[in-house]
């Protein structure tokens, strides 16, 4: 799952992106609840599906390692998915989980099931601050208006989740360009 030397997105705090973001996008990007649930609801009657694009051991990008507090070069479990409605990708996501923790390889067993569905059922789940980028996803050749990321913690488990909203979602929900 090495995608070459793609430039890392320029991440900034959520509040710093607020002036450039429409209210409709703020509703999506700033939400702290389950994106899977929001997509399923907004996409009715279309069928929601997680499409596994790739998973395996790999080296996180520098910005990912720093977000998780991992030493540079340390391997982690990487998982990339497309969140689709009627097989149209609305969101592309990448999760990075350190291997030296409980549940570090739990992502491997998810297959085409939603990580959010499992995460948001954990009673002690903590979500770190949301960071935002207007840059494209560095791990897949798609475009869209916004990306967001945050670290989720549950017990001794931590996972960085990066979600990039795509043009198909903009079109299907008649959202503004930014």
Backbone as numpy.savetxt, mean C-alpha at the origin, in Angstrom:
# Nx Ny Nz CAx CAy CAz Cx Cy Cz
11.73 -10.10 -7.44 10.92 -8.91 -7.44 11.78 -7.66 -7.44
12.96 -7.79 -7.94 13.82 -6.61 -8.07 13.40 -5.88 -9.35
13.03 -4.63 -9.21 12.54 -3.85 -10.33 13.57 -2.86 -10.83
14.82 -3.10 -10.52 15.87 -2.21 -10.99 15.98 -0.95 -10.16
16.72 0.00 -10.65 17.03 1.20 -9.87 15.97 2.30 -9.97
14.71 1.95 -9.82 13.65 2.97 -9.88 13.85 3.98 -8.75
13.53 5.20 -9.05 13.64 6.25 -8.04 12.59 6.06 -6.97
12.98 6.26 -5.74 12.03 6.16 -4.64 11.10 7.35 -4.66
9.85 7.12 -4.30 8.92 8.26 -4.21 9.41 9.26 -3.16
9.05 10.51 -3.37 9.34 11.54 -2.36 8.16 11.54 -1.40
8.38 10.97 -0.23 7.32 10.86 0.78 7.32 12.11 1.64
6.14 12.57 2.00 6.02 13.70 2.91 4.86 13.45 3.86
4.83 14.12 4.99 3.72 13.92 5.93 2.38 14.25 5.28
1.37 13.55 5.69 0.02 13.74 5.16 -0.41 15.20 5.18
-0.20 15.87 6.30 -0.64 17.27 6.44 0.04 18.17 5.41
1.28 17.87 5.04 1.99 18.70 4.07 1.40 18.57 2.66
0.73 17.45 2.38 0.13 17.25 1.06 -1.28 17.82 0.98
-1.87 18.16 2.11 -3.27 18.60 2.16 -3.57 19.77 1.22
-2.76 20.82 1.16 -3.10 21.96 0.29 -3.21 21.59 -1.19
-2.48 20.56 -1.65 -2.51 20.18 -3.06 -3.56 19.13 -3.37
-4.28 18.67 -2.34 -5.20 17.54 -2.51 -6.66 18.00 -2.46
-7.45 17.52 -3.41 -8.88 17.84 -3.41 -9.56 17.17 -2.22
-10.72 17.68 -1.79 -11.45 17.03 -0.69 -11.80 15.58 -1.00
-12.11 15.28 -2.26 -12.46 13.90 -2.62 -11.26 12.97 -2.41
-10.07 13.43 -2.79 -8.88 12.59 -2.58 -8.48 12.54 -1.11
-8.67 13.63 -0.39 -8.36 13.62 1.04 -9.16 12.51 1.73
-10.41 12.35 1.34 -11.28 11.30 1.88 -10.64 9.92 1.71
-10.00 9.69 0.57 -9.36 8.39 0.32 -7.97 8.29 0.96
-7.15 9.28 0.77 -5.74 9.20 1.18 -5.58 9.31 2.69
-6.38 10.12 3.34 -6.22 10.35 4.78 -6.96 9.32 5.65
-7.76 8.47 5.04 -8.53 7.51 5.85 -7.59 6.54 6.56
-7.92 6.23 7.79 -7.09 5.33 8.59 -7.74 3.96 8.77
-8.90 3.77 8.15 -9.58 2.47 8.24 -9.13 1.59 7.07
-9.83 0.50 6.86 -9.44 -0.49 5.85 -9.73 0.00 4.43
-8.68 0.10 3.62 -8.86 0.48 2.23 -9.66 -0.58 1.49
-9.45 -1.84 1.82 -10.22 -2.93 1.19 -11.72 -2.70 1.38
-12.13 -2.37 2.59 -13.55 -2.12 2.86 -14.06 -0.92 2.07
-13.27 0.13 2.03 -13.68 1.34 1.29 -13.81 1.06 -0.20
-12.85 0.33 -0.76 -12.91 0.00 -2.19 -14.12 -0.87 -2.51
-14.36 -1.86 -1.66 -15.50 -2.76 -1.87 -16.81 -1.97 -1.87
-16.94 -1.06 -0.91 -18.15 -0.25 -0.80 -18.29 0.71 -1.98
-17.23 1.41 -2.33 -17.29 2.39 -3.41 -17.49 1.73 -4.77
-17.03 0.50 -4.92 -17.09 -0.17 -6.20 -18.35 -0.99 -6.45
-19.24 -1.02 -5.47 -20.47 -1.81 -5.69 -21.18 -1.35 -6.94
-21.68 -2.20 -7.77 -21.82 -3.65 -7.65 -20.65 -4.43 -8.24
-19.55 -3.76 -8.62 -18.42 -4.46 -9.20 -17.79 -5.40 -8.17
-17.16 -6.45 -8.66 -16.55 -7.46 -7.80 -15.12 -7.05 -7.43
-14.86 -7.00 -6.12 -13.52 -6.69 -5.61 -12.68 -7.96 -5.62
-11.40 -7.80 -5.97 -10.48 -8.94 -5.98 -9.06 -8.44 -5.72
-8.29 -9.23 -5.00 -6.86 -9.00 -4.83 -6.15 -9.86 -5.86
-5.35 -9.25 -6.72 -4.58 -10.00 -7.71 -3.10 -9.96 -7.29
-2.57 -11.12 -6.97 -1.17 -11.23 -6.56 -0.27 -11.01 -7.78
0.60 -10.02 -7.69 1.53 -9.71 -8.78 2.90 -10.35 -8.54
3.25 -10.54 -7.29 4.53 -11.15 -6.97 4.77 -11.13 -5.48
5.54 -12.10 -5.01 5.93 -12.12 -3.61 7.19 -12.94 -3.47
7.94 -12.67 -2.43 9.15 -13.43 -2.18 10.14 -12.64 -1.34
11.26 -13.28 -1.08 12.33 -12.64 -0.34 13.04 -11.65 -1.24
13.39 -10.52 -0.67 14.11 -9.52 -1.44 14.65 -8.43 -0.54
15.36 -7.52 -1.14 15.91 -6.40 -0.40 14.99 -5.19 -0.57
14.51 -4.66 0.53 13.69 -3.44 0.43 14.51 -2.29 -0.15
13.82 -1.36 -0.81 14.48 -0.13 -1.22 14.95 0.62 0.02
15.85 1.54 -0.17 16.40 2.32 0.95 15.30 3.00 1.75
14.35 3.66 1.08 13.28 4.36 1.79 12.40 3.40 2.58
12.22 2.19 2.06 11.41 1.18 2.78 12.14 0.69 4.02
13.43 0.40 3.88 14.23 -0.06 5.03 14.24 1.00 6.13
14.42 2.26 5.74 14.44 3.33 6.73 13.09 3.46 7.44
11.99 3.31 6.70 10.66 3.42 7.31 10.43 2.33 8.35
11.02 1.15 8.13 10.85 0.03 9.06 11.97 -0.05 10.10
12.99 0.80 9.98 14.13 0.73 10.89 14.99 -0.49 10.64
15.02 -0.98 9.40 15.84 -2.15 9.05 17.22 -1.71 8.60
18.24 -2.49 8.92 19.56 -2.19 8.35 19.50 -2.31 6.83
20.19 -1.42 6.13 20.21 -1.47 4.67 20.79 -2.81 4.22
20.19 -3.40 3.21 20.66 -4.68 2.70 20.01 -5.88 3.36
19.34 -5.70 4.46 18.66 -6.81 5.14 17.50 -7.28 4.29
17.36 -8.58 4.14 16.27 -9.12 3.34 14.96 -9.08 4.12
13.87 -9.00 3.36 12.53 -8.94 3.94 11.58 -9.70 3.02
10.36 -9.92 3.50 9.34 -10.53 2.67 8.62 -9.40 1.94
8.60 -9.48 0.60 7.98 -8.45 -0.24 6.76 -9.05 -0.93
5.68 -8.28 -0.95 4.44 -8.74 -1.60 3.85 -7.57 -2.38
3.53 -7.83 -3.65 2.93 -6.80 -4.50 1.61 -7.32 -5.04
0.58 -6.47 -4.94 -0.76 -6.86 -5.38 -1.41 -5.70 -6.13
-2.42 -6.05 -6.91 -3.32 -5.06 -7.49 -4.68 -5.28 -6.84
-5.30 -4.21 -6.37 -6.65 -4.28 -5.83 -7.57 -3.87 -6.98
-8.40 -4.81 -7.42 -9.18 -4.60 -8.63 -10.67 -4.61 -8.36
-11.39 -3.93 -9.22 -12.85 -4.01 -9.25 -13.22 -4.36 -10.68
-13.92 -5.48 -10.81 -14.22 -6.05 -12.13 -12.95 -6.17 -12.97
-11.89 -6.61 -12.32 -10.58 -6.84 -12.94 -9.89 -5.58 -13.47
-10.40 -4.41 -13.09 -9.72 -3.15 -13.40 -8.92 -2.74 -12.16
-7.60 -2.62 -12.27 -6.80 -2.24 -11.10 -7.09 -0.80 -10.67
-7.52 -0.65 -9.43 -7.76 0.67 -8.84 -6.59 1.10 -7.97
-5.92 0.12 -7.35 -4.81 0.40 -6.44 -3.74 -0.65 -6.68
-2.49 -0.22 -6.65 -1.36 -1.14 -6.68 -0.68 -0.99 -5.32
-0.33 -2.11 -4.69 0.20 -2.04 -3.32 1.43 -2.93 -3.17
2.30 -2.49 -2.28 3.50 -3.27 -1.95 3.64 -3.28 -0.44
3.82 -4.48 0.10 4.02 -4.65 1.54 5.42 -5.20 1.78
6.04 -4.72 2.84 7.40 -5.14 3.20 7.38 -5.53 4.67
7.74 -6.78 4.96 7.74 -7.27 6.35 9.11 -7.86 6.68
9.75 -7.37 7.76 11.01 -7.96 8.19 10.83 -9.45 8.51
11.87 -10.22 8.28 11.79 -11.66 8.50 12.02 -12.06 9.95
12.72 -11.24 10.71 13.11 -11.61 12.08 12.05 -11.18 13.10
10.82 -11.52 12.85 9.72 -11.15 13.75 8.63 -12.21 13.67
7.78 -12.27 14.70 6.65 -13.19 14.60 5.77 -12.80 13.41
5.28 -13.74 12.70 4.41 -13.54 11.53 5.13 -12.88 10.37
6.48 -12.83 10.37 7.21 -12.14 9.31 6.92 -12.68 7.93
6.59 -13.98 7.84 6.29 -14.54 6.53 4.79 -14.80 6.36
3.98 -14.22 7.23 2.53 -14.40 7.11 2.03 -13.95 5.74
2.70 -12.97 5.16 2.29 -12.48 3.85 2.32 -13.59 2.81
3.24 -14.55 2.97 3.37 -15.64 2.01 2.09 -16.46 1.92
1.41 -16.62 3.04 0.22 -17.47 3.08 -1.06 -16.74 2.64
-0.98 -15.44 2.45 -2.18 -14.69 2.08 -2.65 -15.00 0.66
-1.72 -15.27 -0.25 -2.11 -15.51 -1.63 -2.88 -14.31 -2.17
-4.10 -14.55 -2.64 -4.91 -13.47 -3.20 -5.95 -12.97 -2.21
-5.64 -13.13 -0.93 -6.51 -12.55 0.10 -5.95 -11.20 0.53
-6.80 -10.36 1.05 -6.43 -9.00 1.44 -5.62 -8.99 2.74
-4.48 -8.31 2.73 -3.70 -8.10 3.95 -4.51 -7.26 4.93
-5.20 -6.24 4.41 -6.02 -5.37 5.26 -7.09 -6.12 6.01
-7.68 -7.13 5.36 -8.72 -7.92 6.02 -8.16 -8.58 7.28
-6.92 -9.10 7.20 -6.30 -9.71 8.37 -5.86 -8.64 9.38
-5.19 -7.59 8.89 -4.65 -6.57 9.79 -5.73 -5.92 10.63
-6.81 -5.49 10.01 -7.82 -4.72 10.73 -8.68 -5.56 11.67
-8.44 -6.88 11.71 -9.11 -7.74 12.71 -8.26 -7.89 13.96
-7.04 -7.37 13.97 -6.15 -7.51 15.12 -6.51 -6.45 16.16
-6.86 -6.86 17.39 -7.33 -5.89 18.39 -6.28 -4.87 18.83
-5.00 -5.23 18.73 -3.95 -4.31 19.19 -3.24 -3.62 18.03
-3.88 -3.55 16.86 -3.26 -2.96 15.69 -2.99 -1.47 15.92
-1.78 -1.06 15.58 -1.41 0.36 15.62 -0.94 0.75 14.23
-1.46 1.87 13.75 -1.03 2.37 12.45 -0.20 3.62 12.67
0.99 3.63 12.08 1.86 4.79 12.18 1.33 5.92 11.31
2.03 7.04 11.30 1.60 8.19 10.50 1.55 7.83 9.01
0.59 8.43 8.32 0.48 8.25 6.87 1.40 9.26 6.19
2.18 8.77 5.24 2.99 9.62 4.38 2.42 9.55 2.97
2.60 10.62 2.21 1.96 10.76 0.90 3.00 11.11 -0.15
2.76 10.64 -1.38 3.61 11.00 -2.51 2.74 11.22 -3.75
3.14 12.16 -4.58 2.50 12.36 -5.88 3.30 11.69 -6.98
4.35 10.96 -6.62 5.19 10.25 -7.59 4.56 8.90 -7.93
4.91 8.33 -9.08 4.38 7.02 -9.43 4.99 5.91 -8.57
4.32 4.78 -8.55 4.83 3.61 -7.83 6.16 3.19 -8.44
7.20 3.01 -7.64 8.50 2.64 -8.20 8.61 1.15 -8.50
7.59 0.38 -8.14 7.66 -1.07 -8.29 6.76 -1.61 -9.39
6.04 -0.75 -10.10 5.15 -1.22 -11.16 4.90 -0.07 -12.14
4.87 -0.34 -13.43 4.74 0.73 -14.43 3.30 1.21 -14.61
2.78 1.88 -13.62 1.42 2.42 -13.67 1.46 3.87 -13.21
0.41 4.61 -13.52 0.34 5.99 -13.07 -0.96 6.24 -12.33
-0.92 7.24 -11.50 -2.09 7.63 -10.72 -1.76 8.90 -9.96
-2.77 9.48 -9.32 -2.56 10.78 -8.68 -1.80 10.75 -7.36
-2.01 9.72 -6.54 -1.45 9.73 -5.18 -0.98 8.35 -4.77
0.02 8.36 -3.91 0.44 7.16 -3.20 0.47 7.48 -1.72
0.30 6.48 -0.90 0.40 6.67 0.55 1.08 5.45 1.15
1.64 5.64 2.33 2.25 4.51 3.03 2.19 4.74 4.52
2.21 3.64 5.26 2.33 3.71 6.71 2.78 2.34 7.21
3.31 2.34 8.41 3.74 1.11 9.06 2.64 0.68 10.03
2.26 -0.58 9.91 1.30 -1.18 10.84 2.05 -2.07 11.81
1.64 -2.01 13.07 2.27 -2.86 14.11 1.19 -3.62 14.86
1.51 -4.88 15.10 0.60 -5.77 15.83 1.49 -6.70 16.65
1.51 -6.49 17.98 2.43 -7.27 18.81 3.85 -7.02 18.35
4.60 -8.07 18.06 5.97 -7.93 17.57 6.07 -7.87 16.06
4.95 -7.78 15.38 4.90 -7.78 13.92 4.80 -6.35 13.39
5.58 -6.03 12.36 5.49 -4.74 11.69 5.49 -4.97 10.19
4.71 -4.19 9.47 4.69 -4.28 8.01 4.49 -2.88 7.44
5.29 -2.55 6.45 5.13 -1.30 5.72 4.18 -1.57 4.57
3.11 -0.80 4.49 2.13 -0.95 3.40 2.13 0.33 2.58
2.37 0.17 1.28 2.38 1.29 0.34 1.27 1.07 -0.68
0.42 2.06 -0.86 -0.73 1.94 -1.75 -0.72 3.12 -2.72
-0.81 2.81 -4.00 -0.84 3.84 -5.04 -2.17 3.75 -5.78
-2.91 4.86 -5.75 -4.21 4.94 -6.40 -4.00 5.17 -7.90
-4.77 4.47 -8.72 -4.53 4.45 -10.16 -5.58 5.20 -10.97
-5.25 5.47 -12.23 -6.13 6.21 -13.12 -7.49 5.54 -13.32
-7.55 4.21 -13.31 -8.85 3.52 -13.47 -9.80 3.90 -12.35
-9.29 4.06 -11.14 -10.12 4.48 -10.01 -10.62 5.92 -10.24
-9.73 6.78 -10.71 -10.09 8.16 -11.01 -11.26 8.16 -12.00
-11.11 7.39 -13.07 -12.13 7.35 -14.12 -13.44 6.74 -13.62
-13.36 5.58 -12.98 -14.57 4.86 -12.58 -15.37 5.58 -11.51
-14.70 6.33 -10.63 -15.40 7.06 -9.56 -15.56 8.54 -9.89
-15.12 8.94 -11.07 -15.20 10.35 -11.49 -14.56 11.27 -10.45
-13.37 10.87 -10.00 -12.61 11.68 -9.04 -11.82 12.76 -9.76
-11.51 13.85 -9.08 -10.64 14.86 -9.70 -9.24 14.30 -9.92
-8.48 14.94 -10.78 -7.15 14.43 -11.10 -6.21 14.44 -9.90
-6.39 15.37 -8.98 -5.59 15.41 -7.75 -6.49 15.83 -6.61
